[in-house]
Amino acid sequence: MIKFTLNPLNQRRWQNFKQNRRGYISLWVFSILFAITLLAEVVSNDKPLLLWFDGSPYFPTFVTYPETTFGGEFELEMDYRQDFARELIEPKGWMLWPPIRYSYDTINYARIAPAHPTLDNWLGTDDQGRDVLARVIYGFRISVLFGLALTLFSTIIGVAVGALQGFYGGKIDLFGQRFIEIWSGMPNLYLLIILSSFVEPGFWWLLGIMLLFQWMALVDVVRAEFLRGRNLEYVRAARALGMTNGRLMYRHILPNAMIATVTFMPFILTGAITTLTSLDFLGFGLPAGSPSLGELIAQGKNNLQAPWLGITAFLVMSIMLTLLVFIGEACRDALDPRKYYSN
């Protein structure tokens, strides 16, 4: 059995993180919510998780079966929510459904949209008859995955640029700072809207467009750490012993710079989710029909007679961003040198 252990310093940091009860509880709550949304197809779907028919198991959630598999007449995919499907299957088997029998694009034709919350639609339906809870689950997953991907890529680029500027200084630092000053002065949101209007919106397109501006968030912090670290005695001693610049940056200066980087990452994640939500709200984000929290906010604004739409969007965004801010504050306290030196 593989057992992971932390060194004494990281153990002390983890203990400091746990002492911040608000951040520690927020981490657990956010992790549980994110884990549920990662299994969105199992939690919320318009297809059964398991179907037993004529002595054989079927898995409609993961495999597409035509009607002819269950005695139908057409080679089309079976619509398991219809009475016709139950009439074919139930005499020879049964179906195990997920807790929510709707996917993010399933339309409930039995109710007039937007419909208020009921036992069938726990948070009601939107103005197109789609289940709000299902769209929240799928939209939460897309927002967090998008934010995590953008945070990861922007951190890699920002750390690399800041490290090069801070370590080498001189003209590299000078021209790099002038470029960043000009680039950061651009109206980011307007440029995002203009660029996204030229291409068909999609997850990776939006990620690439937003990455053009998001990578600058960490450059100044990492640059300052490298400017300070390159003149420390142990770094100068390692250089005198013949250690290469790349190894100096990676082994001796980068670990100190990563403390500030990790502290900022939850807030970068929060900003990335907020920007995606803003673009979706304005109609320049994910493709039409995609599960989106921003699109749900827009529906709440356009359908004031259906208050459950706006209330749901507000609560979901508020809870998500609050949890991330609390986690970020706990990370900042855990990585504060005064905490583990004073203890």
Phi, psi and omega per residue, in radians:
M1 nan 2.284 -3.123
I2 -1.447 2.269 -3.129
K3 -2.128 2.214 -3.134
F4 -1.731 2.352 3.110
T5 -2.229 2.601 3.109
L6 -1.776 2.606 3.063
N7 -1.242 2.872 -3.043
P8 -0.971 -0.662 -3.130
L9 -1.140 -0.793 3.136
N10 -1.219 -0.532 3.031
Q11 -1.104 -0.729 3.100
R12 -1.137 -0.669 3.094
R13 -1.123 -0.717 3.118
W14 -1.129 -0.683 3.097
Q15 -1.127 -0.700 3.085
N16 -1.111 -0.664 3.093
F17 -1.101 -0.756 -3.124
K18 -1.179 -0.488 3.122
Q19 -1.185 -0.439 3.023
N20 -1.412 1.569 -2.993
R21 -1.061 -0.652 -3.129
R22 -1.096 -0.783 3.132
G23 -1.241 -0.649 -3.123
Y24 -1.158 -0.765 3.115
I25 -1.175 -0.671 3.112
S26 -1.081 -0.671 3.105
L27 -1.082 -0.754 3.130
W28 -1.150 -0.787 -3.127
V29 -1.106 -0.791 3.140
F30 -1.123 -0.706 3.135
S31 -1.100 -0.708 3.128
I32 -1.152 -0.798 3.129
L33 -1.083 -0.746 -3.128
F34 -1.164 -0.683 3.109
A35 -1.095 -0.681 3.110
I36 -1.121 -0.756 -3.121
T37 -1.231 -0.508 3.061
L38 -1.096 -0.473 3.090
L39 -1.753 0.605 -3.039
A40 -1.010 -0.685 -3.135
E41 -1.134 -0.434 3.121
V42 -1.528 -0.523 -3.100
V43 -1.490 -0.697 -3.048
S44 -2.379 1.957 -3.092
N45 -2.793 2.632 3.087
D46 -1.655 0.270 3.074
K47 -2.198 2.562 3.130
P48 -1.146 2.598 3.059
L49 -1.249 -0.681 -3.129
L50 -2.465 2.354 3.124
L51 -2.243 2.194 3.108
W52 -1.903 2.054 -3.066
F53 -2.420 2.153 3.054
D54 0.947 0.710 3.068
G55 1.442 0.112 -3.114
S56 -2.231 2.507 3.109
P57 -1.517 2.564 3.061
Y58 -2.346 2.664 -3.094
F59 -2.236 1.399 -3.061
P60 -1.093 -0.431 3.141
T61 -1.117 -0.565 -3.034
F62 -1.946 -0.316 -3.100
V63 -2.255 2.398 3.120
T64 -1.579 2.185 3.141
Y65 -2.057 2.382 3.056
P66 -1.356 2.901 3.136
E67 -1.065 -0.563 -3.087
T68 -1.107 -0.387 3.110
T69 -1.082 -0.543 -3.069
F70 -1.966 0.365 3.063
G71 1.660 0.165 3.108
G72 -1.379 -3.092 -3.042
E73 -1.826 -0.334 -3.009
F74 -1.984 2.717 3.099
E75 -1.532 0.444 3.113
L76 -1.586 2.779 3.118
E77 -1.134 2.412 -3.123
M78 -1.208 2.341 3.016
D79 -1.685 1.737 -2.970
Y80 -1.277 -0.215 3.139
R81 -1.457 -0.247 -3.097
Q82 -1.386 2.663 3.095
D83 -1.083 -0.551 3.133
F84 -1.042 -0.688 3.141
A85 -1.174 -0.739 3.131
R86 -1.137 -0.644 3.124
E87 -1.138 -0.533 3.112
L88 -1.377 -0.681 -2.942
I89 -1.590 -0.776 -2.979
E90 -1.080 -0.560 3.072
P91 -1.113 -0.419 -3.096
K92 -2.091 0.117 -3.113
G93 -3.102 -2.719 -3.107
W94 -2.686 2.937 -3.119
M95 -2.261 2.353 3.054
L96 -1.804 1.982 -3.044
W97 -1.688 2.696 3.009
P98 -1.232 2.937 -3.127
P99 -1.010 -0.613 3.128
I100 -2.012 2.078 -3.030
R101 -1.570 0.670 3.113
Y102 -2.415 2.471 2.929
S103 -1.669 3.126 -3.069
Y104 -1.178 -0.374 -3.115
D105 -1.966 0.187 3.138
T106 -1.357 2.269 -3.130
I107 -1.783 2.287 3.087
N108 -1.614 1.714 -3.088
Y109 -1.327 -0.157 -3.076
A110 -1.410 -0.165 -3.093
R111 -2.231 2.665 3.104
I112 -1.430 2.176 -3.070
A113 -1.517 2.534 -0.160
P114 -1.345 2.449 -3.068
A115 -1.886 2.516 -3.100
H116 -1.251 2.858 -3.127
P117 -1.081 2.433 3.058
T118 -2.475 -3.107 3.082
L119 -1.188 -0.400 3.105
D120 -1.445 -0.801 3.060
N121 -1.995 1.696 -2.949
W122 -1.066 -0.585 3.097
L123 -2.012 0.355 3.126
G124 1.404 -2.980 3.090
T125 -2.140 2.779 3.119
D126 -1.508 -2.957 -3.051
D127 -1.296 -0.042 3.045
Q128 -1.947 0.143 3.095
G129 1.449 0.212 -3.131
R130 -1.577 2.530 -3.087
D131 -1.159 2.198 -3.061
V132 -1.218 -0.729 -3.122
L133 -1.091 -0.721 3.106
A134 -1.086 -0.732 3.137
R135 -1.210 -0.557 3.074
V136 -1.148 -0.751 -3.127
I137 -1.104 -0.852 3.139
Y138 -1.210 -0.664 3.128
G139 -1.172 -0.648 3.075
F140 -1.064 -0.752 -3.140
R141 -1.115 -0.803 -3.136
I142 -1.101 -0.742 -3.112
S143 -1.091 -0.796 -3.100
V144 -1.217 -0.757 3.123
L145 -1.108 -0.705 3.091
F146 -1.098 -0.796 3.134
G147 -1.108 -0.711 3.128
L148 -1.141 -0.750 3.132
A149 -1.124 -0.770 3.135
L150 -1.142 -0.689 3.113
T151 -1.120 -0.746 -3.131
L152 -1.101 -0.900 -3.092
F153 -1.167 -0.717 3.139
S154 -1.185 -0.557 3.092
T155 -1.178 -0.761 3.132
I156 -1.057 -0.840 -3.124
I157 -1.185 -0.782 -3.112
G158 -1.105 -0.721 3.110
V159 -1.148 -0.736 -3.134
A160 -1.105 -0.796 -3.131
V161 -1.163 -0.811 3.133
G162 -1.093 -0.640 3.124
A163 -1.158 -0.763 3.132
L164 -1.119 -0.758 3.137
Q165 -1.115 -0.828 -3.068
G166 -1.236 -0.622 -3.061
F167 -1.341 -0.775 -3.058
Y168 -1.547 -0.538 3.125
G169 1.035 -2.646 3.062
G170 1.040 -2.417 -3.086
K171 -1.178 -0.583 3.115
I172 -1.066 -0.787 3.131
D173 -1.190 -0.728 -3.096
L174 -1.103 -0.934 -3.121
F175 -1.201 -0.583 3.093
G176 -1.114 -0.746 3.130
Q177 -1.165 -0.695 3.126
R178 -1.123 -0.719 3.116
F179 -1.101 -0.762 -3.127
I180 -1.141 -0.668 3.109
E181 -1.084 -0.731 3.125
I182 -1.219 -0.810 -3.077
W183 -1.150 -0.675 -3.140
S184 -1.274 -0.312 3.098
G185 -1.397 -0.116 3.113
M186 -1.205 2.553 3.030
P187 -1.267 1.671 -2.965
N188 -1.020 -0.848 -3.058
L189 -1.102 -0.715 3.138
Y190 -1.161 -0.707 3.107
L191 -1.136 -0.666 3.087
L192 -1.082 -0.729 3.125
I193 -1.129 -0.757 -3.127
I194 -1.135 -0.813 -3.108
L195 -1.153 -0.698 -3.119
S196 -1.220 -0.332 3.109
S197 -1.394 -0.250 -3.137
F198 -1.481 -0.406 -3.080
V199 -2.170 2.801 3.067
E200 -1.222 2.135 -3.044
P201 -1.097 2.527 3.125
G202 -2.885 2.929 -3.076
F203 -1.005 -0.906 -3.042
W204 -1.312 -0.587 3.060
W205 -1.088 -0.825 3.128
L206 -1.102 -0.677 3.120
L207 -1.071 -0.794 -3.141
G208 -1.151 -0.705 -3.133
I209 -1.149 -0.764 -3.129
M210 -1.245 -0.473 3.117
L211 -1.162 -0.412 3.117
L212 -1.039 -0.472 -3.073
F213 -2.013 -0.453 -3.004
Q214 -1.286 -0.404 -3.031
W215 -1.180 -0.301 -3.091
M216 -1.331 -0.145 -3.032
A217 -1.101 -0.553 -3.050
L218 -1.854 -0.073 -3.034
V219 -1.071 -0.842 -3.080
D220 -1.094 -0.699 -3.117
V221 -1.155 -0.840 -3.117
V222 -1.173 -0.703 3.122
R223 -1.032 -0.771 -3.141
A224 -1.101 -0.695 3.137
E225 -1.156 -0.677 3.140
F226 -1.283 -0.613 3.064
L227 -1.084 -0.678 3.110
R228 -1.311 -0.728 -3.009
G229 -1.281 -0.482 -3.072
R230 -1.199 -0.306 -3.136
N231 -1.794 0.088 3.105
L232 -1.237 2.709 -3.014
E233 -1.101 -0.751 -3.080
Y234 -1.216 -0.500 3.073
V235 -1.241 -0.757 3.113
R236 -1.151 -0.622 3.095
A237 -1.156 -0.720 3.116
A238 -1.133 -0.651 3.089
R239 -1.152 -0.675 3.131
A240 -1.136 -0.504 3.115
L241 -1.415 -0.005 3.056
G242 1.708 0.195 3.135
M243 -1.204 2.412 -3.107
T244 -1.220 2.793 -3.130
N245 -1.094 -0.719 3.129
G246 -1.062 -0.735 -3.140
R247 -1.228 -0.641 3.072
L248 -1.051 -0.805 -3.118
M249 -1.127 -0.736 -3.041
Y250 -1.349 -0.738 -3.008
R251 -1.526 -0.595 -2.939
H252 -1.967 -0.543 -3.068
I253 -1.824 -0.684 -3.080
L254 -1.022 -0.726 3.131
P255 -0.991 -0.664 3.101
N256 -1.207 -0.663 3.130
A257 -1.203 -0.501 -3.104
M258 -1.206 -0.375 3.106
I259 -1.079 -0.874 3.098
A260 -1.158 -0.606 -3.129
T261 -1.113 -0.841 -3.135
V262 -1.092 -0.590 3.120
T263 -1.108 -0.643 -3.089
F264 -1.470 -0.338 -2.996
M265 -1.048 -0.748 3.100
P266 -1.057 -0.578 3.137
F267 -1.309 -0.568 3.029
I268 -1.139 -0.713 3.090
L269 -1.056 -0.754 3.109
T270 -1.066 -0.773 3.125
G271 -1.128 -0.653 3.131
A272 -1.137 -0.747 3.125
I273 -1.136 -0.720 3.140
T274 -1.119 -0.720 3.136
T275 -1.133 -0.759 3.100
L276 -1.077 -0.735 3.119
T277 -1.097 -0.682 3.123
S278 -1.122 -0.775 3.128
L279 -1.116 -0.721 3.103
D280 -1.120 -0.667 3.124
F281 -1.101 -0.674 -3.132
L282 -1.437 -0.160 3.124
G283 1.577 0.245 3.140
F284 -1.974 0.293 -3.061
G285 -1.748 -2.210 -3.092
L286 -1.143 2.784 -3.121
P287 -0.994 2.666 3.133
A288 -0.996 2.358 -3.122
G289 1.640 -0.247 3.124
S290 -1.203 2.533 3.076
P291 -1.159 2.046 -3.001
S292 -2.499 2.333 3.077
L293 -1.243 -0.608 3.096
G294 -1.131 -0.677 3.106
E295 -1.169 -0.587 3.091
L296 -1.176 -0.663 3.076
I297 -1.104 -0.743 3.113
A298 -1.084 -0.677 3.103
Q299 -1.145 -0.666 3.084
G300 -1.096 -0.634 3.106
K301 -1.219 -0.643 -3.080
N302 -1.486 -0.198 -3.099
N303 -2.274 1.248 -3.126
L304 -1.165 -0.342 3.093
Q305 -1.309 -0.156 3.109
A306 -2.063 1.355 -3.024
P307 -1.115 -0.360 -3.119
W308 -1.141 -0.416 3.118
L309 -1.216 -0.897 3.141
G310 -1.160 -0.696 -3.131
I311 -1.136 -0.755 3.131
T312 -1.094 -0.814 3.136
A313 -1.074 -0.747 3.139
F314 -1.104 -0.795 -3.103
L315 -1.162 -0.744 -3.123
V316 -1.103 -0.849 3.136
M317 -1.136 -0.712 -3.131
S318 -1.115 -0.807 -3.128
I319 -1.136 -0.788 -3.121
M320 -1.059 -0.891 -3.086
L321 -1.211 -0.606 3.101
T322 -1.129 -0.769 3.115
L323 -1.070 -0.745 -3.135
L324 -1.161 -0.655 3.110
V325 -1.161 -0.736 3.106
F326 -1.100 -0.698 3.098
I327 -1.124 -0.722 3.112
G328 -1.097 -0.706 3.108
E329 -1.124 -0.693 3.117
A330 -1.153 -0.678 3.081
C331 -1.110 -0.704 3.128
R332 -1.084 -0.762 3.121
D333 -1.175 -0.661 -3.105
A334 -1.173 -0.573 -3.104
L335 -1.635 0.029 3.113
D336 -1.265 2.067 -3.104
P337 -1.009 -0.527 -3.122
R338 -1.151 -0.435 -3.129
K339 -1.205 -0.900 -3.037
Y340 -1.511 -0.208 3.009
Y341 -1.476 -0.591 3.130
S342 -1.285 -0.457 3.131
N343 -1.429 nan nan
